[in-house]
Amino acid sequence: MKKKNTRKIILKIHKILGLTTGLVVFVVSITGCLWVFKEEIENFYDGYKYVTPLDQEFLSASKIKTIAEEVIPNRSIHGVIYGKPNEAIEVVFYEASPEIFYHSVFLNPYTGDFIKKIDNDAGFFGFVLKGHLRLWLPDAVGSRIVSYSVLFFLIILISGLILWWPRNNKNWKQRLKFDWNSKTRWKRKNFDLHTVVGFYISSFGLILAFTGCVMAFNWFYFIAYKATGGDKAPQFIIPESKSVMIVEKNETPPYDKLIPILYKTYKDAKNFELHYPENDTTSVLVEVSNSKGLYYNMDYLFFDQNTLEEIETTSIYGKYKDAKFADKVIRMNYDIHIGVIGGIAGKIIAFLISLICASLPVSGILLWYGRKYKKTNKAKFTYVN
């Protein structure tokens, strides 16, 4: 009796959370599967990202900064991405408040000629990302709704697995495969779609929901890191420069020497993203991409902005070779979330799982409606008789 009551409580929680978050989960799942192949789709029209290689060095970081600020004045530069000899330099402008400003300027790395300006928050994928992160609502409201809906979806998946578990051995076959024939009604088919399909994608769905929660909640991120044995600072920390030196206005800043040095040191790197020091005391950050399309194995290097002496960080975001198991798990979180960790096969899996996750609220609501409709009709029939 007690076990039966527990099952009823779990079913009620599953139903209430499912009905409450169904629409949000559907939107987040659909936009998620659309986002997965963003890079592959954009490759069909990214000619502006390439230039004719010249037998000369790239323009210095300070020169690039000056040119980019002429294209987009009075905005903060997030970073400058130096790629291969045939790739344009991308200058990323980003401001989080009062409203998100996220633009990219592409320049010829040899001449500084302007190639193209992109509003990363606009266009099809900008629209998709806004829906995925905040349901196209103001960030303060939409992101909160999405975050808690993903957390509830995690609970829905766990409760769904408990409810799926057969009460006796006779029901195992029924829970593991479709047993349809010409007489099977749509309600039965919908029930199987919700339970059988839900079971088979539940493990992957839990991974997507869990990694989503890691990105959505700082407390969840911290618990996940510590639970895997993490002992470093799990946040991103830019250390202070060790020296103090005033650079004259017309004097070449020391960080201009960094990129040429790094090209010689990291010969297999895919690109380098240099972040200008925020003030007179912070260090210079350079992100070294070691694999195309992957983020977890990047090297985060910090240099004294005056002497270019390399500075160690207490954060998990340092050199990948120094990362411990817990550090790697957290750093892999985004790559796991979008499936890129498994290459093209991983992306296909992430796409399919996201698409199927979008179907679960639909079949769940139809299941709830079907049962309620059946009960209503039965009640009416009894009343007439």
Secondary structure, DSSP 8 states (H G I E B T S, - for coil): -HHHHHHHHHHHHHHHHHHHHHHHHHHHHHHHHHHTTHHHHHGGG-GGGB----SS----HHHHHHHHHHHSTTS-EEEEEE--TTB-EEEEEEE-SSS-EEEEEEE-TTT--EEEEEETTSHHHHHHHHHHHHTTS-HHHHHHHHHHHHHHHHHHHHHHHHHHS-SSGGGHHHHHS----TT--HHHHHHHHHHHHHHHHHHHHHHHHHHHHHHH-HHHHHHHHHHTT--SB-S----B-S------TTS--GGGGHHHHHHHH-TT-SEEEEE--SSSSB-EEEEEE-STT--TT-EEEEE-TTT--EE--SBS-S-GGG--HHHHHHHTHHHHHTTGGGHHHHHHHHHHHHHHHHHHHHHHHHHHHHHHHHHHHHHHHHHH-
